[in-house]
């Protein structure tokens, strides 16, 4: 879900770069930067979601054990 939103924004950036930047060498470097940003953002989201899931699981168990 989040990766689709990231991809949509990053694809929009690429369209803007490809439309308005006329120098091909600059265009190529900007697209590489956008690709690197995409990987960074997707990794960040995945790590944050994994951390949140782990926290929820670890806090669920002590409460469930205490209720027994």
N, CA, C, O and CB atoms as a CASP TS submission, in Angstrom:
PFRMAT TS
TARGET T0000
AUTHOR 0000-0000-0000
METHOD Language model
MODEL 1
PARENT N/A
ATOM      1  N   UNK     1       0.824  -1.186   0.000  1.00  0.00           N
ATOM      2  CA  UNK     1       0.000   0.000   0.000  1.00  0.00           C
ATOM      3  C   UNK     1       0.875   1.259   0.000  1.00  0.00           C
ATOM      4  O   UNK     1       0.699   2.138  -0.844  1.00  0.00           O
ATOM      5  CB  UNK     1      -0.941  -0.007   1.210  1.00  0.00           C
ATOM      6  N   UNK     2       1.790   1.341   0.921  1.00  0.00           N
ATOM      7  CA  UNK     2       2.647   2.523   0.991  1.00  0.00           C
ATOM      8  C   UNK     2       3.605   2.594  -0.193  1.00  0.00           C
ATOM      9  O   UNK     2       3.901   3.675  -0.704  1.00  0.00           O
ATOM     10  CB  UNK     2       3.435   2.526   2.295  1.00  0.00           C
ATOM     11  N   UNK     3       4.085   1.425  -0.624  1.00  0.00           N
ATOM     12  CA  UNK     3       5.018   1.411  -1.748  1.00  0.00           C
ATOM     13  C   UNK     3       4.361   1.914  -3.022  1.00  0.00           C
ATOM     14  O   UNK     3       5.025   2.526  -3.859  1.00  0.00           O
ATOM     15  CB  UNK     3       5.563   0.007  -1.967  1.00  0.00           C
ATOM     16  N   UNK     4       3.062   1.667  -3.182  1.00  0.00           N
ATOM     17  CA  UNK     4       2.352   2.180  -4.352  1.00  0.00           C
ATOM     18  C   UNK     4       2.304   3.702  -4.335  1.00  0.00           C
ATOM     19  O   UNK     4       2.462   4.341  -5.375  1.00  0.00           O
ATOM     20  CB  UNK     4       0.932   1.610  -4.409  1.00  0.00           C
ATOM     21  N   UNK     5       2.089   4.276  -3.174  1.00  0.00           N
ATOM     22  CA  UNK     5       2.067   5.737  -3.051  1.00  0.00           C
ATOM     23  C   UNK     5       3.455   6.311  -3.340  1.00  0.00           C
ATOM     24  O   UNK     5       3.589   7.319  -4.034  1.00  0.00           O
ATOM     25  CB  UNK     5       1.591   6.160  -1.635  1.00  0.00           C
ATOM     26  N   UNK     6       4.471   5.663  -2.805  1.00  0.00           N
ATOM     27  CA  UNK     6       5.844   6.107  -3.059  1.00  0.00           C
ATOM     28  C   UNK     6       6.147   6.028  -4.546  1.00  0.00           C
ATOM     29  O   UNK     6       6.698   6.968  -5.120  1.00  0.00           O
ATOM     30  CB  UNK     6       6.857   5.257  -2.257  1.00  0.00           C
ATOM     31  N   UNK     7       5.791   4.917  -5.172  1.00  0.00           N
ATOM     32  CA  UNK     7       6.030   4.756  -6.608  1.00  0.00           C
ATOM     33  C   UNK     7       5.305   5.825  -7.425  1.00  0.00           C
ATOM     34  O   UNK     7       5.846   6.338  -8.404  1.00  0.00           O
ATOM     35  CB  UNK     7       5.587   3.365  -7.063  1.00  0.00           C
ATOM     36  N   UNK     8       4.091   6.157  -7.023  1.00  0.00           N
ATOM     37  CA  UNK     8       3.321   7.161  -7.753  1.00  0.00           C
ATOM     38  C   UNK     8       3.996   8.533  -7.687  1.00  0.00           C
ATOM     39  O   UNK     8       4.106   9.227  -8.697  1.00  0.00           O
ATOM     40  CB  UNK     8       1.896   7.247  -7.193  1.00  0.00           C
ATOM     41  N   UNK     9       4.442   8.912  -6.500  1.00  0.00           N
ATOM     42  CA  UNK     9       5.113  10.208  -6.337  1.00  0.00           C
ATOM     43  C   UNK     9       6.431  10.226  -7.110  1.00  0.00           C
ATOM     44  O   UNK     9       6.738  11.190  -7.811  1.00  0.00           O
ATOM     45  CB  UNK     9       5.366  10.507  -4.839  1.00  0.00           C
ATOM     46  N   UNK    10       7.194   9.163  -6.974  1.00  0.00           N
ATOM     47  CA  UNK    10       8.492   9.108  -7.641  1.00  0.00           C
ATOM     48  C   UNK    10       8.327   9.061  -9.167  1.00  0.00           C
ATOM     49  O   UNK    10       9.134   9.643  -9.892  1.00  0.00           O
ATOM     50  CB  UNK    10       9.288   7.883  -7.153  1.00  0.00           C
ATOM     51  N   UNK    11       7.305   8.384  -9.651  1.00  0.00           N
ATOM     52  CA  UNK    11       7.043   8.368 -11.091  1.00  0.00           C
ATOM     53  C   UNK    11       6.680   9.769 -11.578  1.00  0.00           C
ATOM     54  O   UNK    11       7.072  10.178 -12.671  1.00  0.00           O
ATOM     55  CB  UNK    11       5.911   7.370 -11.428  1.00  0.00           C
ATOM     56  N   UNK    12       5.938  10.486 -10.767  1.00  0.00           N
ATOM     57  CA  UNK    12       5.614  11.872 -11.101  1.00  0.00           C
ATOM     58  C   UNK    12       6.861  12.736 -11.206  1.00  0.00           C
ATOM     59  O   UNK    12       6.971  13.586 -12.090  1.00  0.00           O
ATOM     60  CB  UNK    12       4.672  12.455 -10.063  1.00  0.00           C
ATOM     61  N   UNK    13       7.796  12.508 -10.295  1.00  0.00           N
ATOM     62  CA  UNK    13       9.066  13.245 -10.350  1.00  0.00           C
ATOM     63  C   UNK    13       9.806  12.946 -11.654  1.00  0.00           C
ATOM     64  O   UNK    13      10.364  13.844 -12.286  1.00  0.00           O
ATOM     65  CB  UNK    13       9.956  12.884  -9.138  1.00  0.00           C
ATOM     66  N   UNK    14       9.800  11.672 -12.045  1.00  0.00           N
ATOM     67  CA  UNK    14      10.488  11.289 -13.279  1.00  0.00           C
ATOM     68  C   UNK    14       9.846  11.947 -14.500  1.00  0.00           C
ATOM     69  O   UNK    14      10.543  12.380 -15.417  1.00  0.00           O
ATOM     70  CB  UNK    14      10.480   9.764 -13.440  1.00  0.00           C
ATOM     71  N   UNK    15       8.530  12.018 -14.506  1.00  0.00           N
ATOM     72  CA  UNK    15       7.834  12.668 -15.618  1.00  0.00           C
ATOM     73  C   UNK    15       8.231  14.138 -15.693  1.00  0.00           C
ATOM     74  O   UNK    15       8.482  14.666 -16.777  1.00  0.00           O
ATOM     75  CB  UNK    15       6.301  12.529 -15.464  1.00  0.00           C
ATOM     76  N   UNK    16       8.286  14.792 -14.545  1.00  0.00           N
ATOM     77  CA  UNK    16       8.676  16.206 -14.514  1.00  0.00           C
ATOM     78  C   UNK    16      10.103  16.374 -15.027  1.00  0.00           C
ATOM     79  O   UNK    16      10.381  17.255 -15.840  1.00  0.00           O
ATOM     80  CB  UNK    16       8.551  16.776 -13.082  1.00  0.00           C
ATOM     81  N   UNK    17      11.001  15.523 -14.544  1.00  0.00           N
ATOM     82  CA  UNK    17      12.403  15.601 -14.983  1.00  0.00           C
ATOM     83  C   UNK    17      12.504  15.359 -16.487  1.00  0.00           C
ATOM     84  O   UNK    17      13.169  16.111 -17.200  1.00  0.00           O
ATOM     85  CB  UNK    17      13.276  14.573 -14.218  1.00  0.00           C
ATOM     86  N   UNK    18      11.847  14.312 -16.961  1.00  0.00           N
ATOM     87  CA  UNK    18      11.923  13.986 -18.382  1.00  0.00           C
ATOM     88  C   UNK    18      11.269  15.041 -19.269  1.00  0.00           C
ATOM     89  O   UNK    18      11.633  15.189 -20.436  1.00  0.00           O
ATOM     90  CB  UNK    18      11.279  12.650 -18.632  1.00  0.00           C
ATOM     91  N   UNK    19      10.306  15.770 -18.718  1.00  0.00           N
ATOM     92  CA  UNK    19       9.612  16.795 -19.490  1.00  0.00           C
ATOM     93  C   UNK    19      10.394  18.107 -19.533  1.00  0.00           C
ATOM     94  O   UNK    19      10.499  18.734 -20.587  1.00  0.00           O
ATOM     95  CB  UNK    19       8.230  17.038 -18.907  1.00  0.00           C
ATOM     96  N   UNK    20      10.934  18.516 -18.405  1.00  0.00           N
ATOM     97  CA  UNK    20      11.490  19.861 -18.312  1.00  0.00           C
ATOM     98  C   UNK    20      13.014  19.948 -18.377  1.00  0.00           C
ATOM     99  O   UNK    20      13.556  20.997 -18.724  1.00  0.00           O
ATOM    100  CB  UNK    20      11.038  20.475 -17.058  1.00  0.00           C
ATOM    101  N   UNK    21      13.701  18.876 -18.054  1.00  0.00           N
ATOM    102  CA  UNK    21      15.163  18.906 -18.104  1.00  0.00           C
ATOM    103  C   UNK    21      15.600  18.440 -19.492  1.00  0.00           C
ATOM    104  O   UNK    21      15.376  17.291 -19.876  1.00  0.00           O
ATOM    105  CB  UNK    21      15.796  18.004 -16.977  1.00  0.00           C
ATOM    106  N   UNK    22      16.220  19.343 -20.229  1.00  0.00           N
ATOM    107  CA  UNK    22      16.574  19.031 -21.618  1.00  0.00           C
ATOM    108  C   UNK    22      17.963  18.419 -21.759  1.00  0.00           C
ATOM    109  O   UNK    22      18.218  17.690 -22.719  1.00  0.00           O
ATOM    110  CB  UNK    22      16.495  20.281 -22.457  1.00  0.00           C
ATOM    111  N   UNK    23      18.854  18.697 -20.833  1.00  0.00           N
ATOM    112  CA  UNK    23      20.205  18.133 -20.874  1.00  0.00           C
ATOM    113  C   UNK    23      20.136  16.663 -20.463  1.00  0.00           C
ATOM    114  O   UNK    23      19.769  16.341 -19.333  1.00  0.00           O
ATOM    115  CB  UNK    23      21.180  18.929 -19.939  1.00  0.00           C
ATOM    116  N   UNK    24      20.491  15.780 -21.392  1.00  0.00           N
ATOM    117  CA  UNK    24      20.341  14.341 -21.141  1.00  0.00           C
ATOM    118  C   UNK    24      21.218  13.834 -20.001  1.00  0.00           C
ATOM    119  O   UNK    24      20.806  12.945 -19.256  1.00  0.00           O
ATOM    120  CB  UNK    24      20.663  13.570 -22.393  1.00  0.00           C
ATOM    121  N   UNK    25      22.415  14.383 -19.858  1.00  0.00           N
ATOM    122  CA  UNK    25      23.284  13.919 -18.772  1.00  0.00           C
ATOM    123  C   UNK    25      22.715  14.314 -17.412  1.00  0.00           C
ATOM    124  O   UNK    25      22.774  13.528 -16.466  1.00  0.00           O
ATOM    125  CB  UNK    25      24.703  14.493 -18.937  1.00  0.00           C
ATOM    126  N   UNK    26      22.171  15.512 -17.307  1.00  0.00           N
ATOM    127  CA  UNK    26      21.541  15.956 -16.057  1.00  0.00           C
ATOM    128  C   UNK    26      20.281  15.131 -15.805  1.00  0.00           C
ATOM    129  O   UNK    26      20.019  14.704 -14.681  1.00  0.00           O
ATOM    130  CB  UNK    26      21.197  17.479 -16.112  1.00  0.00           C
ATOM    131  N   UNK    27      19.516  14.916 -16.856  1.00  0.00           N
ATOM    132  CA  UNK    27      18.291  14.124 -16.759  1.00  0.00           C
ATOM    133  C   UNK    27      18.592  12.718 -16.242  1.00  0.00           C
ATOM    134  O   UNK    27      17.895  12.211 -15.363  1.00  0.00           O
ATOM    135  CB  UNK    27      17.592  14.048 -18.127  1.00  0.00           C
ATOM    136  N   UNK    28      19.625  12.100 -16.788  1.00  0.00           N
ATOM    137  CA  UNK    28      20.013  10.747 -16.384  1.00  0.00           C
ATOM    138  C   UNK    28      20.401  10.705 -14.907  1.00  0.00           C
ATOM    139  O   UNK    28      20.014   9.784 -14.187  1.00  0.00           O
ATOM    140  CB  UNK    28      21.178  10.243 -17.249  1.00  0.00           C
ATOM    141  N   UNK    29      21.161  11.697 -14.459  1.00  0.00           N
ATOM    142  CA  UNK    29      21.587  11.744 -13.054  1.00  0.00           C
ATOM    143  C   UNK    29      20.407  11.989 -12.117  1.00  0.00           C
ATOM    144  O   UNK    29      20.352  11.419 -11.027  1.00  0.00           O
ATOM    145  CB  UNK    29      22.641  12.837 -12.856  1.00  0.00           C
ATOM    146  N   UNK    30      19.480  12.820 -12.530  1.00  0.00           N
ATOM    147  CA  UNK    30      18.304  13.083 -11.697  1.00  0.00           C
ATOM    148  C   UNK    30      17.424  11.838 -11.589  1.00  0.00           C
ATOM    149  O   UNK    30      16.868  11.563 -10.526  1.00  0.00           O
ATOM    150  CB  UNK    30      17.490  14.258 -12.271  1.00  0.00           C
ATOM    151  N   UNK    31      17.299  11.097 -12.664  1.00  0.00           N
ATOM    152  CA  UNK    31      16.522   9.856 -12.620  1.00  0.00           C
ATOM    153  C   UNK    31      17.202   8.843 -11.694  1.00  0.00           C
ATOM    154  O   UNK    31      16.522   8.130 -10.956  1.00  0.00           O
ATOM    155  CB  UNK    31      16.358   9.263 -14.046  1.00  0.00           C
ATOM    156  N   UNK    32      18.532   8.775 -11.727  1.00  0.00           N
ATOM    157  CA  UNK    32      19.252   7.887 -10.800  1.00  0.00           C
ATOM    158  C   UNK    32      19.005   8.316  -9.355  1.00  0.00           C
ATOM    159  O   UNK    32      18.831   7.471  -8.478  1.00  0.00           O
ATOM    160  CB  UNK    32      20.774   7.890 -11.106  1.00  0.00           C
ATOM    161  N   UNK    33      18.989   9.619  -9.108  1.00  0.00           N
ATOM    162  CA  UNK    33      18.709  10.130  -7.768  1.00  0.00           C
ATOM    163  C   UNK    33      17.299   9.749  -7.331  1.00  0.00           C
ATOM    164  O   UNK    33      17.094   9.320  -6.195  1.00  0.00           O
ATOM    165  CB  UNK    33      18.884  11.656  -7.725  1.00  0.00           C
ATOM    166  N   UNK    34      16.342   9.904  -8.216  1.00  0.00           N
ATOM    167  CA  UNK    34      14.958   9.547  -7.895  1.00  0.00           C
ATOM    168  C   UNK    34      14.846   8.060  -7.602  1.00  0.00           C
ATOM    169  O   UNK    34      14.137   7.668  -6.676  1.00  0.00           O
ATOM    170  CB  UNK    34      14.015   9.933  -9.047  1.00  0.00           C
ATOM    171  N   UNK    35      15.530   7.228  -8.371  1.00  0.00           N
ATOM    172  CA  UNK    35      15.520   5.783  -8.120  1.00  0.00           C
ATOM    173  C   UNK    35      16.118   5.454  -6.751  1.00  0.00           C
ATOM    174  O   UNK    35      15.607   4.594  -6.034  1.00  0.00           O
ATOM    175  CB  UNK    35      16.295   5.045  -9.225  1.00  0.00           C
ATOM    176  N   UNK    36      17.201   6.141  -6.397  1.00  0.00           N
ATOM    177  CA  UNK    36      17.818   5.922  -5.081  1.00  0.00           C
ATOM    178  C   UNK    36      16.877   6.365  -3.962  1.00  0.00           C
ATOM    179  O   UNK    36      16.774   5.699  -2.932  1.00  0.00           O
ATOM    180  CB  UNK    36      19.160   6.682  -4.977  1.00  0.00           C
ATOM    181  N   UNK    37      16.192   7.494  -4.168  1.00  0.00           N
ATOM    182  CA  UNK    37      15.220   7.960  -3.180  1.00  0.00           C
ATOM    183  C   UNK    37      14.094   6.944  -3.003  1.00  0.00           C
ATOM    184  O   UNK    37      13.641   6.695  -1.886  1.00  0.00           O
ATOM    185  CB  UNK    37      14.644   9.323  -3.597  1.00  0.00           C
ATOM    186  N   UNK    38      13.653   6.367  -4.101  1.00  0.00           N
ATOM    187  CA  UNK    38      12.573   5.383  -4.055  1.00  0.00           C
ATOM    188  C   UNK    38      12.983   4.200  -3.187  1.00  0.00           C
ATOM    189  O   UNK    38      12.218   3.768  -2.325  1.00  0.00           O
ATOM    190  CB  UNK    38      12.205   4.907  -5.479  1.00  0.00           C
ATOM    191  N   UNK    39      14.178   3.678  -3.409  1.00  0.00           N
ATOM    192  CA  UNK    39      14.656   2.548  -2.609  1.00  0.00           C
ATOM    193  C   UNK    39      14.766   2.932  -1.134  1.00  0.00           C
ATOM    194  O   UNK    39      14.400   2.150  -0.256  1.00  0.00           O
ATOM    195  CB  UNK    39      16.019   2.057  -3.132  1.00  0.00           C
ATOM    196  N   UNK    40      15.266   4.127  -0.865  1.00  0.00           N
ATOM    197  CA  UNK    40      15.401   4.593   0.509  1.00  0.00           C
ATOM    198  C   UNK    40      14.041   4.680   1.188  1.00  0.00           C
ATOM    199  O   UNK    40      13.863   4.163   2.291  1.00  0.00           O
ATOM    200  CB  UNK    40      16.097   5.952   0.547  1.00  0.00           C
ATOM    201  N   UNK    41      13.080   5.331   0.536  1.00  0.00           N
ATOM    202  CA  UNK    41      11.756   5.506   1.137  1.00  0.00           C
ATOM    203  C   UNK    41      11.049   4.175   1.346  1.00  0.00           C
ATOM    204  O   UNK    41      10.409   3.965   2.376  1.00  0.00           O
ATOM    205  CB  UNK    41      10.899   6.410   0.267  1.00  0.00           C
ATOM    206  N   UNK    42      11.163   3.277   0.374  1.00  0.00           N
ATOM    207  CA  UNK    42      10.513   1.980   0.521  1.00  0.00           C
ATOM    208  C   UNK    42      11.154   1.174   1.649  1.00  0.00           C
ATOM    209  O   UNK    42      10.449   0.505   2.405  1.00  0.00           O
ATOM    210  CB  UNK    42      10.582   1.196  -0.795  1.00  0.00           C
ATOM    211  N   UNK    43      12.461   1.230   1.769  1.00  0.00           N
ATOM    212  CA  UNK    43      13.143   0.551   2.869  1.00  0.00           C
ATOM    213  C   UNK    43      12.768   1.128   4.215  1.00  0.00           C
ATOM    214  O   UNK    43      12.595   0.398   5.192  1.00  0.00           O
ATOM    215  CB  UNK    43      14.634   0.629   2.685  1.00  0.00           C
ATOM    216  N   UNK    44      12.645   2.447   4.260  1.00  0.00           N
ATOM    217  CA  UNK    44      12.274   3.130   5.497  1.00  0.00           C
ATOM    218  C   UNK    44      10.875   2.711   5.933  1.00  0.00           C
ATOM    219  O   UNK    44      10.650   2.416   7.107  1.00  0.00           O
ATOM    220  CB  UNK    44      12.343   4.657   5.316  1.00  0.00           C
ATOM    221  N   UNK    45       9.942   2.686   4.996  1.00  0.00           N
ATOM    222  CA  UNK    45       8.574   2.286   5.304  1.00  0.00           C
ATOM    223  C   UNK    45       8.533   0.825   5.755  1.00  0.00           C
ATOM    224  O   UNK    45       7.878   0.500   6.745  1.00  0.00           O
ATOM    225  CB  UNK    45       7.662   2.498   4.082  1.00  0.00           C
ATOM    226  N   UNK    46       9.222  -0.047   5.040  1.00  0.00           N
ATOM    227  CA  UNK    46       9.240  -1.463   5.412  1.00  0.00           C
ATOM    228  C   UNK    46       9.815  -1.670   6.809  1.00  0.00           C
ATOM    229  O   UNK    46       9.283  -2.456   7.592  1.00  0.00           O
ATOM    230  CB  UNK    46      10.047  -2.265   4.395  1.00  0.00           C
ATOM    231  N   UNK    47      10.893  -0.969   7.117  1.00  0.00           N
ATOM    232  CA  UNK    47      11.512  -1.080   8.441  1.00  0.00           C
ATOM    233  C   UNK    47      10.576  -0.561   9.524  1.00  0.00           C
ATOM    234  O   UNK    47      10.452  -1.176  10.583  1.00  0.00           O
ATOM    235  CB  UNK    47      12.840  -0.311   8.481  1.00  0.00           C
ATOM    236  N   UNK    48       9.924   0.554   9.270  1.00  0.00           N
ATOM    237  CA  UNK    48       9.003   1.133  10.247  1.00  0.00           C
ATOM    238  C   UNK    48       7.813   0.204  10.487  1.00  0.00           C
ATOM    239  O   UNK    48       7.393   0.014  11.628  1.00  0.00           O
ATOM    240  CB  UNK    48       8.513   2.512   9.772  1.00  0.00           C
ATOM    241  N   UNK    49       7.273  -0.369   9.420  1.00  0.00           N
ATOM    242  CA  UNK    49       6.151  -1.297   9.590  1.00  0.00           C
ATOM    243  C   UNK    49       6.570  -2.556  10.341  1.00  0.00           C
ATOM    244  O   UNK    49       5.819  -3.052  11.181  1.00  0.00           O
ATOM    245  CB  UNK    49       5.569  -1.675   8.231  1.00  0.00           C
ATOM    246  N   UNK    50       7.747  -3.072  10.053  1.00  0.00           N
ATOM    247  CA  UNK    50       8.252  -4.247  10.759  1.00  0.00           C
ATOM    248  C   UNK    50       8.448  -3.943  12.238  1.00  0.00           C
ATOM    249  O   UNK    50       8.103  -4.754  13.098  1.00  0.00           O
ATOM    250  CB  UNK    50       9.571  -4.725  10.136  1.00  0.00           C
ATOM    251  N   UNK    51       8.995  -2.784  12.527  1.00  0.00           N
ATOM    252  CA  UNK    51       9.183  -2.370  13.918  1.00  0.00           C
ATOM    253  C   UNK    51       7.839  -2.251  14.632  1.00  0.00           C
ATOM    254  O   UNK    51       7.692  -2.717  15.762  1.00  0.00           O
ATOM    255  CB  UNK    51       9.941  -1.030  13.985  1.00  0.00           C
ATOM    256  N   UNK    52       6.866  -1.636  13.981  1.00  0.00           N
ATOM    257  CA  UNK    52       5.545  -1.485  14.593  1.00  0.00           C
ATOM    258  C   UNK    52       4.901  -2.841  14.855  1.00  0.00           C
ATOM    259  O   UNK    52       4.320  -3.060  15.919  1.00  0.00           O
ATOM    260  CB  UNK    52       4.635  -0.638  13.697  1.00  0.00           C
ATOM    261  N   UNK    53       5.001  -3.752  13.890  1.00  0.00           N
ATOM    262  CA  UNK    53       4.438  -5.097  14.084  1.00  0.00           C
ATOM    263  C   UNK    53       5.109  -5.812  15.250  1.00  0.00           C
ATOM    264  O   UNK    53       4.441  -6.466  16.050  1.00  0.00           O
ATOM    265  CB  UNK    53       4.589  -5.932  12.805  1.00  0.00           C
ATOM    266  N   UNK    54       6.424  -5.687  15.343  1.00  0.00           N
ATOM    267  CA  UNK    54       7.169  -6.328  16.428  1.00  0.00           C
ATOM    268  C   UNK    54       6.757  -5.757  17.779  1.00  0.00           C
ATOM    269  O   UNK    54       6.579  -6.502  18.743  1.00  0.00           O
ATOM    270  CB  UNK    54       8.679  -6.154  16.220  1.00  0.00           C
ATOM    271  N   UNK    55       6.608  -4.455  17.849  1.00  0.00           N
ATOM    272  CA  UNK    55       6.189  -3.826  19.107  1.00  0.00           C
ATOM    273  C   UNK    55       4.797  -4.271  19.516  1.00  0.00           C
ATOM    274  O   UNK    55       4.545  -4.548  20.689  1.00  0.00           O
ATOM    275  CB  UNK    55       6.227  -2.308  18.983  1.00  0.00           C
ATOM    276  N   UNK    56       3.894  -4.339  18.547  1.00  0.00           N
ATOM    277  CA  UNK    56       2.531  -4.762  18.856  1.00  0.00           C
ATOM    278  C   UNK    56       2.524  -6.207  19.354  1.00  0.00           C
ATOM    279  O   UNK    56       1.841  -6.524  20.327  1.00  0.00           O
ATOM    280  CB  UNK    56       1.623  -4.615  17.616  1.00  0.00           C
ATOM    281  N   UNK    57       3.273  -7.073  18.698  1.00  0.00           N
ATOM    282  CA  UNK    57       3.325  -8.471  19.118  1.00  0.00           C
ATOM    283  C   UNK    57       3.924  -8.616  20.518  1.00  0.00           C
ATOM    284  O   UNK    57       3.433  -9.391  21.338  1.00  0.00           O
ATOM    285  CB  UNK    57       4.135  -9.291  18.116  1.00  0.00           C
ATOM    286  N   UNK    58       4.984  -7.865  20.775  1.00  0.00           N
ATOM    287  CA  UNK    58       5.643  -8.009  22.079  1.00  0.00           C
ATOM    288  C   UNK    58       4.803  -7.424  23.204  1.00  0.00           C
ATOM    289  O   UNK    58       4.899  -7.888  24.340  1.00  0.00           O
ATOM    290  CB  UNK    58       7.011  -7.337  22.057  1.00  0.00           C
ATOM    291  N   UNK    59       3.996  -6.434  22.925  1.00  0.00           N
ATOM    292  CA  UNK    59       3.145  -5.882  23.976  1.00  0.00           C
ATOM    293  C   UNK    59       1.849  -6.647  24.135  1.00  0.00           C
ATOM    294  O   UNK    59       1.235  -6.599  25.201  1.00  0.00           O
ATOM    295  CB  UNK    59       2.843  -4.439  23.690  1.00  0.00           C
ATOM    296  N   UNK    60       1.421  -7.344  23.113  1.00  0.00           N
ATOM    297  CA  UNK    60       0.223  -8.167  23.216  1.00  0.00           C
ATOM    298  C   UNK    60       0.463  -9.340  24.163  1.00  0.00           C
ATOM    299  O   UNK    60      -0.378  -9.637  25.012  1.00  0.00           O
ATOM    300  CB  UNK    60      -0.204  -8.675  21.829  1.00  0.00           C
ATOM    301  N   UNK    61       1.584  -9.994  24.021  1.00  0.00           N
ATOM    302  CA  UNK    61       1.854 -11.213  24.776  1.00  0.00           C
ATOM    303  C   UNK    61       1.871 -11.007  26.294  1.00  0.00           C
ATOM    304  O   UNK    61       1.252 -11.807  26.996  1.00  0.00           O
ATOM    305  CB  UNK    61       3.167 -11.786  24.340  1.00  0.00           C
ATOM    306  N   UNK    62       2.532  -9.997  26.839  1.00  0.00           N
ATOM    307  CA  UNK    62       2.519  -9.854  28.294  1.00  0.00           C
ATOM    308  C   UNK    62       1.107  -9.610  28.835  1.00  0.00           C
ATOM    309  O   UNK    62       0.774 -10.112  29.909  1.00  0.00           O
ATOM    310  CB  UNK    62       3.436  -8.711  28.712  1.00  0.00           C
ATOM    311  N   UNK    63       0.284  -8.865  28.130  1.00  0.00           N
ATOM    312  CA  UNK    63      -1.071  -8.610  28.602  1.00  0.00           C
ATOM    313  C   UNK    63      -1.916  -9.884  28.552  1.00  0.00           C
ATOM    314  O   UNK    63      -2.714 -10.157  29.448  1.00  0.00           O
ATOM    315  CB  UNK    63      -1.727  -7.504  27.765  1.00  0.00           C
ATOM    316  N   UNK    64      -1.721 -10.646  27.496  1.00  0.00           N
ATOM    317  CA  UNK    64      -2.481 -11.909  27.360  1.00  0.00           C
ATOM    318  C   UNK    64      -2.049 -12.882  28.457  1.00  0.00           C
ATOM    319  O   UNK    64      -2.889 -13.588  29.015  1.00  0.00           O
ATOM    320  CB  UNK    64      -2.263 -12.552  25.940  1.00  0.00           C
ATOM    321  N   UNK    65      -0.775 -12.930  28.769  1.00  0.00           N
ATOM    322  CA  UNK    65      -0.285 -13.837  29.815  1.00  0.00           C
ATOM    323  C   UNK    65      -0.762 -13.399  31.200  1.00  0.00           C
ATOM    324  O   UNK    65      -1.068 -14.229  32.056  1.00  0.00           O
ATOM    325  CB  UNK    65       1.252 -13.903  29.787  1.00  0.00           C
ATOM    326  N   UNK    66      -0.820 -12.087  31.402  1.00  0.00           N
ATOM    327  CA  UNK    66      -1.273 -11.577  32.693  1.00  0.00           C
ATOM    328  C   UNK    66      -2.744 -11.816  32.943  1.00  0.00           C
ATOM    329  O   UNK    66      -3.173 -11.877  34.095  1.00  0.00           O
ATOM    330  CB  UNK    66      -0.988 -10.118  32.792  1.00  0.00           C
ATOM    331  N   UNK    67      -3.520 -11.951  31.892  1.00  0.00           N
ATOM    332  CA  UNK    67      -4.965 -12.162  32.024  1.00  0.00           C
ATOM    333  C   UNK    67      -5.315 -13.601  32.375  1.00  0.00           C
ATOM    334  O   UNK    67      -6.429 -13.879  32.818  1.00  0.00           O
ATOM    335  CB  UNK    67      -5.664 -11.771  30.741  1.00  0.00           C
ATOM    336  N   UNK    68      -4.387 -14.502  32.183  1.00  0.00           N
ATOM    337  CA  UNK    68      -4.678 -15.922  32.436  1.00  0.00           C
ATOM    338  C   UNK    68      -4.788 -16.247  33.878  1.00  0.00           C
ATOM    339  O   UNK    68      -5.030 -17.401  34.234  1.00  0.00           O
ATOM    340  CB  UNK    68      -3.638 -16.780  31.836  1.00  0.00           C
TER
END
